Amino acid sequence: MRNVVIIGSGCAGLTAAIYAARANLRPLVLEGHEPGGQLSLTTHVENFPGFPEGIMGPELIENMKKQAARFGAEFKAGAVTQVDLSKRPFKLCADGQTIEAKTLIVAAGASARLLGLKGEKELIGHGVSTCATCDGYFFRGKPIAVVGGGDSAMEEATFLSRYARRVFLIHRRNEFRASKIMIDRAKANEKVEFVTPYVVEEIDSASGLVSGVKLRNTATDAERRIELDGVFVAIGHDPNSAIFKAKLDMDQNGYLVAKHGSLSNIPGVFIAGDVQDHRYRQAVTAAGSGCMAAIDAEKFLEEHKDA
């Protein structure tokens, strides 16, 4: 029986673990399929407060984990495959083991969709990125590409034009899912060049860094190569919420819905981080919501200590 079980070990989960551990609740953190979350795939983090020279993503995660462990948090590798939230204590199945929890903090995160190309994952942090606000600064004066056709792609192309010499916006169709205002804003930007209808067939690299992309025209099969230094994949994120379907409230895209801070529709279950945030998706906002969830869990346990 655990006072607090935390699903996820990114910024939200680890911050929740720090606060819950400091409250002497001895939380158990189930690390999930992607230990450390998206920060574990990020090279240099320059926008997390308190690090004027920046910090490597994996190092930041490791520091947070050590901090939580210092106060008594425990960690278990593996992912949760089943949950029973019908009554307290909640029951979770992780790697064949059943765990009971008086409260549960869901900080399972969201996974960025990738193009599925050979070598793409290995180039994350070395020219391939899924976060313009995280990594745009590193491409000052360089040519880059944004792949996607929705509002996120348009927004990222416009944002990245602040830094990049040229932004190639690559989309597989001539039509876009993005809203007209976002499309018009990107088209009005002299630094943004629309490349349609093309798909990325291959991401080239030299010395371990992105050097260009090979494209194929979806209408004519004509090939084209563009030399550039960065590829920003903006084709969406998938919240890691599948096991909570029909158990916790979620929106049409699968993001869990938090009310009044971190509260879910089930008393004793709290939500934090990117699994409920499709707008900001920043390390600092994830950390803040993890703090909120831990404080809410502590308050809930205090109010239900006789239950």
Beta strands, then each sheet from edge to edge (+ up, - down):
strand 1: 2-7
strand 2: 28-30
strand 3: 44-45
strand 4: 55-56
strand 5: 74-76
strand 6: 80-84
strand 7: 90-94
strand 8: 97-106
strand 9: 110-112
strand 10: 128-129
strand 11: 143-147
strand 12: 166-170
strand 13: 192-195
strand 14: 198-206
strand 15: 209-217
strand 16: 223-227
strand 17: 230-233
strand 18: 237-239
strand 19: 269-271
sheet 1: 5+ 2+ 1+ 8+ 7- 6+
sheet 2: 5+ 2+ 1+ 8+ 19+
sheet 3: 3+ 4-
sheet 4: 9+ 18-
sheet 5: 10+ 17+ 11+ 12+ 13+
sheet 6: 14+ 15- 16+
end
